[in-house]
Amino acid sequence: MDKYYILILGWVAVMGILSIMISMKRVEMVCGKEEYRWKPVWAVVTVVPLIWMCSLRGGIMDTGAYLEGFKDMPGAFSGIASYMGTVKKDKGFYFISAVIKCIVGNNSVVYLFIIAVLQAGMLFYVYRKYSSRYLVSFFLFLASTDYISWMFNGMRQFLAVTITFIGIKFILDKKYVKAIILILIASLMHQSALLMIPFIFIVQGKAWNKKTLLFILAVIAVVASVGQFTNVLDSMLAETQYKNVVSDWLSWEDNGTNVLRVLVYAVPTILSLIGLKYIRNADNPVINLSVNMSIVSVGFYVVSMFTSGIFIGRLPIYFSLYSYILLPWEIDNMFTKRSARLVYIITVCAYLVFYYYQMHFAWNFI
């Protein structure tokens, strides 16, 4: 797989060159305004190599455990009911997996392919529709190594994440009942999705509003009293499937999320504060939402630095995906055209350095 970790980034460059040579965009209505967006066929072509990589990744990271579980699932529909009786948590994911097993048999490549199609389909549907620069959003998702952390590793939770992500339209339109129903469906894949329910209200409104400032104060309070926070969290989770979370991260001596990763994810949030006047003047509902989601993601990452990277550090993904919509918009709208080109070059280089650091030094994949 080593060479493919490099080639997937090269594919982004290929699509970038093709987008200059071929007309890949069309005019669409987004939040009541006409915007240029990638044509669906080219958006799909862009993401196909990623799905292919996910399908052929073998037993890397947590995938081995998922494939072992897949082998133990029944091969006939008649066995699903009894199998589901043995499943203790996240039954929706295991039900879908069992149905796939009954259809494709023991073909684990096809199984991983179907899960990847579901995840990538929902993720890049949102980016194609709401990102002003679809290819940049795709690059950021890759270069941040999120595709490894989630599509290769935490795929059960990421399926839940992408289901909540396609609810962006419901959040923007303030159709809370539909948004909550979607979150409840996502929670059948991974119960952590329930965390999204209060935040669909918190992130409403202008960027950097009073609700997000209160959230920041709450983060500061948690960091200032980590010991009390872990005790409260332990009590709150006592009757849930996460009842051993606090004891596990303490026994594993989990030192929290790497500060470099937190800084990388914080860049769009910091830029949004620096260029707040541009965001306020544009008053773009997608960008307002993305800013507030980005603030929440950084807040959770900061808490995870002082608590657990393995457990608390897995929560920001519900919010950080919005940052890949936010960052290209910030570069295009907060800088002159000439300066934006330079900022894009710096951004690409910085993310490539982070990618190499994570893939070579942290994970030893390349």
N, C-alpha and C positions, 0 to 999 in steps of 0.2 A: 504493500500500500504506500510505501515511502514516497515514490515519485508522484503518486496521485495527489498527495497533499500539496505539492507544488503546482502540478498541472491544473488543478481546479482554479487556482488564482490566475494562471495563464489564460484559462478559458474566459475569465472576466475581461481580460485585455482584448481577446479575440472578438468578443461581443461588442466591446467598446469601439473597435475599429469598424466592425460591420455596421454599427449604428450610425457612423459617419457616412458610410458609403450607400446605405439603404435606408429608405424611409420606414422607420419602425414605429412611428407614433401616429396617433389620431386624436381628434378633439373629442372630449367627453365632458359630461356635466358632473362636477364634484362639489357637493355642498352648495348647489345653486350657481356655481360659476363654471365657465368653460375653461378646461385645462387640457394641456397636451399629456397624453398617457401612452405607454407602450401598448401596441396591439397585442391581444391575448396570445396569438400564436408565437410571437417572438419572446414574450415573457415565459412561455412554457419551454421553448427551445433553450433559453438561458438556464433554466433550473434542472433540465434533464440530466446533465452530468453529475450533479449533486445527488439526485435520486439513485442514479446508477452506482455511485460510490457507497451510498448507504446500504444498497442491496447486497454488495459484495464485500462488506467490511469484515466478515467472519465473526469471531468471538471477542472482538476488541472491547475492553472496559466492561461495562455491565451487560453487554450484549450476550456474553456467554451464559449468564444466568437466565436471561430471557429465552434463549434458544433451548436451554435445558427444560425450562417450564413448558415451552412449545411442544417438545417431544412427548411430555407427559399428558398432553391434552388428548381428549378422545378423538378418534378418527371418523366417527359417525355422529350425525345429529342426535340420534337417540341417547347418546351418552352425555350430552351437554348438561342436562338437568342435574344428574348426579355429580358431575364434575363441579358445577357451580356451587353445590352444597359444601364442597371442600375449600372454596375460596373465601378468605376472611376479610379482604379489603379490596377496594378499587375494582369491584366486580364488573363494571362496564368494560374496562380494558380487557379483562380475561375472557369475557363473553365474546367480544369482537374477535379476539385471537382464536378462540375455540371455533367460532364459525369459519374463520379463514382456514383453520386446520382441516375442517371437514370438507372444504371445497378444494384445497390445493394439496392436501396430504402432508407428508413430512418435508416438503420442499421449503426449507428455511429461507432460501434466497427470495422466493416469491413472497413469503410472509414479510420479510424485511422491506421488500419493494412496496407492498401494499401500505404498510404503516408509513413509510417515507412519503409515498404519494399523498396520503391523507394529511400529513404534517406540512409538507412543502406546498401542497395545493392551497391549504388555508392561509399559510404564512404569506406566500407570494401573491395570492389573490389580494390581500390587504395592501401589500407594498405596491403592486401594479396600480391599484385604484387610488391610493392616498399619498404615495410618495411622489414628490416632484421630480425625483431622479431614481427610477427603479433600479438601474444597474448599480448605482452607488449604494443603495440600501442592500442589495444582494452582496456586494463586496464587503460591506461592513459586517454583515452577518457571518460571512466566511472568515474574514481577517481577525475578527474578535475571538475566533475559535468557538463561537456558540454552536456551530454545526457539529463539532466534535462533542462538546459538553452535553448536548441535548439530543440530536438526531442519532448519534452513535452511542450515547451513554444513557441519559435519563429519559428514554423515549416514552415511558408511560406518563410521566409528568408533562413532557413536552406535547403530547397529544392533547392533554387537558389545556395546556397553555395556548395552543393554536386554536382550539375551539373557543376559548374566551376571546382570543384576538380578533376573530371574525365578527365578534359582537361590537366592534368599534362603531358601526353604523347605528346600533341601538343606543350606545352611549352618547354619540353625537346628537341623535334625535331625541334624547331623554326618554326613550321608551324603556323604562326601568323594568317593567314586568317581563318583557321579552329578553332583556339583558340578563335578568336573574334566572329565568328559565334556562337560558343557554349556559350560564355558570353552573347551575345544578346538574345539567347534563355532563358538563366537563368534570364535575366533582365525582362522577361515577368512574371516570378514568383515573383520577388522582384527587383525593379529598382536599389537598391544599388549595384547589381552585376556589373553595369557599371564601378564601381570603379576599377575593376580588369584590365581593358583595358590598362591603362598606366603602370601598375605594371608587366604585363607579359614581358615588355621590361626592366624595372628597375632591375628585379631579375635575369636577364640573366648574365652568366659569372661566374667567380670565387667567392667563398665565401668572404665576406667583401671586395668587390671591390669598386672602386671610386663612382659608382652610389649609392650604399647603404650608403656610408659615407656621400654623399650629402643629402640623405634622412634623415640621423641622424641630420645633421646640420639644415635641414628644421624643424625637430621636435623641436630642441632646440630653434629655432627662434619663432615657434608658442607658445611654453611654456613661452618664455620671453615676448611675447606680446599678451597675451590671449584676452584682450579686443579688439584689432584691428582684431585679427583672427575671433572672433565671429561676428564682423560687416561685414567683408568680406564674411564669410560663409553665413550670413543672406541674403546678396545681391545676392550671387551665386545661392541660393536655391529659390529665390523669385518666379520664374516661374515654379517650379517643384512641385511634390506631397509632398515634404518635406519643403514647404515654412514656416511652423509654428514650425519647429524644435527648432530653437534658442529661440524663445519666450516661447515655452513650457518648455524647460529645465530650463529657468530662473524663470518662474512662479511656477514651481514645486519644486524649490530650490534643484535641482539635484546636489549633491555634488561631482559627479564624481565616477569613478571606485575605488573600495576598493584597497588600496595599497598592501594588502596581495595577492589578486588575480593577480595583476600586477607582483609581485615578483615571483609567481608560474609560470606564463607564460614566465617569463624572464630567467628562469634557463637554458633551452637549448641554448639560445642566448649567455648567459654569458659563458657557457662551450665551445661554439664554438670559442669564442675569446681567451679563455685560451689555448685551444688545437688546435689553428689554423694551426700549423705546421702539425699535423696529417691529417687534412682535406685537406691541400694543397698537401701533399704527396700522399694521396689516389686519389685525383682529381676525385672523384665519382660525375657524373653529378646530380644524385638524391640528394646527400647530399649538394652539392653546392647550388642547387635550394632551398632545405629545409632550409639551413642556412639563405639565403637571405630573404626567406618568413618569417622566424622566426624573423629576424631583423625588418621587416616591421610591423609585428604584435605587437611587443613590442613598436615600435614607436607610433602606433595608441593607444595602451593602455596607454602610458605615457601622450599623449595628452588628452585622456579621463579622466585621473585623475584630470586634471585641468579644464575640461569643463563639459562633460556630460557622465555619465556611461550608461544612458538609450539609448542615441542616438549614440554618437561617440564610446562608448564602445561596440556597436553591430557590428562595422566594422571589428575589428581584426579577427573575426572568419574565414574570407575568407583566411587568411594567417596562423593563429595559428595551423590549422589542420596538417600542414607540420611538426610542432615541434614534433609530436608523431611518425614521421618517423625518425627524427633527434636524439632525446634523446637516444633511445636504441643503435643506431649506435655509438654515442659518448661514451657511457659506454663500449661497446665492443672493441672499437678501440683506446681509449685514456688511458686505464688502463690495467694493467697486468690481467691475467685470475683470479688470486686470489683476487686482488683488485676490479675487476669488480663485483665479487659476493657480496662483502661488499657494494659497491656502489648501487647495485640493492636492497639490503636489506634496505639501508638508503632511497633510492628513494621510494620504496613501502611504508615504514613506514611514510615518510613525506607526501606522497599523501593521505594516509589513514587518517592522522591527519587533513589535509586540507578538505578532504571529510566530516569527522565528524563535523568539524567547520562549514562548509557551510550548511550541511544538518540539523544540530541541532541548532546552534546559529543564523545563518543568515536566514534560511528558516523555521525552526521548523518543519521539516518533520519527524525527528526521535527523 
